[in-house]
Amino acid sequence: MLDNVTLHQLQCFEAVVSEGSFQAAAEKLRRAQPTVSTSVKNLENQLQLTLLDRSGYRVTLTDAGRSFYERTRVFLHEAKRLRDHAAQLAMGEESELRVVIGDVSPLPETLALLRRFFDGCPGTKLHLHFEAVSGPWERLFDGEADLIFHYIEKSDPRLEFVDLFTFKIIPVVAPNFLRFPISKSITPEQMRDFAMAFGKPRAQLLRYKRAGDVPEVSVMVSTLMADGTTDKTALRSEDWHTDDSYFATPAKATLLHSIEKPSRGGNTWFCNMRAAYAALPEKTKQRIDGMRAVHAYDTARASNRPSARTAQEIAETPDVEHPLVRTHPDNGQKALYLNFNRLDRIVGLERAESDALLDELAAHARQPRFHTAHEWTVGDIVIWDNRATMHRVRRFDDLNTVRDVRRTTTRSDGPTVAQEAA
């Protein structure tokens, strides 16, 4: 059916739709109106489809025409790119190059690379811009740059990259920012006060885990006890999760402070849920956007059971709902919001369909390309954003060694969605 379709026919069809009439399309293409009309009619005959509704004052797309038009636009865009590329190849060089240099790229080395390139391609026109933080990515993804020199998330499927430079990021703080001397161990009071820089600290739900008179700091010892008194959270930490999702207002930041670490293992792994969302098929994104899921203190989907709650703690943790896809309030970027220890089911789906979809998303997020790890040194404090990550602890010899950390979480600005009966 498509064997005899010509590029000219597709161009005429696209022009009629984009310009709103056959006359305007003819003017755009610099063709006679009968020529444009005939080309579109021949296209419909060859496809055996009615693409345009001509019964009204203006031509409009039929349902079939709307679907075909979207694919036509993509095809014509790619055809133009191919034509432009062929012209550049015939010239032996790029006609122009839009380059953005990020704030972390070493400027002398970057400019030297560009100089060598343009010395060999003097006919290429350079458009050079400088951006900071996320500016280079935004220009690239918005189609305003062909090439950026910047740090990237290598797991992002939208990017092709070449490693050029390495650089060291040195954390610094203003004088007197910390209210305590820098050392390998800080008190629970100091940790709570430090966490206030990232939001309002939340009191630990389980009273037995609270650090004495500082309820906002949790004592987390991940060691298996031979007598069976093992803290159940030690086992559940081995699977991917985000903190406090069983609250209507979940955790914003988590601060984890190493007190004692095992000789091997015990690293904390992180999953980039923003990159995981970006890598989903478009069909899956469209399906899950707007969906809500029920998060509970416990779910049969989790691989291990949690610690028992007191009656008061049970009353404080009813089941809640969160979106499957969260939009970050600070940068507007979307991320999957999963928790393999707490996410029970998707609202509005039968259990079997819900489990199948959650299993599909879990398998996607478990891919190593989204993961990175932190290897602990005693005294470290690691801070992460629960709104765009999951994390887990790597298994270690938890029967014979100790992994002792202190944890504080801060509250998000409010509930992710208006809560309904879960």
Secondary structure, DSSP 4 states (H G I P E B T S, - for coil): --TT--HHHHHHHHHHHHHSSHHHHHHHHT--HHHHHHHHHHHHHHHT---EE-SSSS-EE-HHHHHHHHHHHHHHHHHHHHHHHHHHHHHTS-SEEEEEEETTS-HHHHHHHHHHHHHH-TTSEEEEEEE-TTHHHHHHHTTS-SEEES---TT-TT----------------TT-SSS---S---HHHHHHHHGGGS-B---SSGGGEETTEEEEEEEE----TTS---HHHHHTTS-B-TTTTSSS-EEEEEEEEEE--SS--PEEEEEHHHHHHTS-HHHHHHHTT-EEEE-S--TTSSS------HHHHHT---EEEESEEEPTTT--EEE---TTTEEEETTS-HHHHHHHHHHHHHHHT-GGGEEEE---TT-EEEEETTSEEEEEPP--TTTS--EEEEEEEE-SS-SS-----
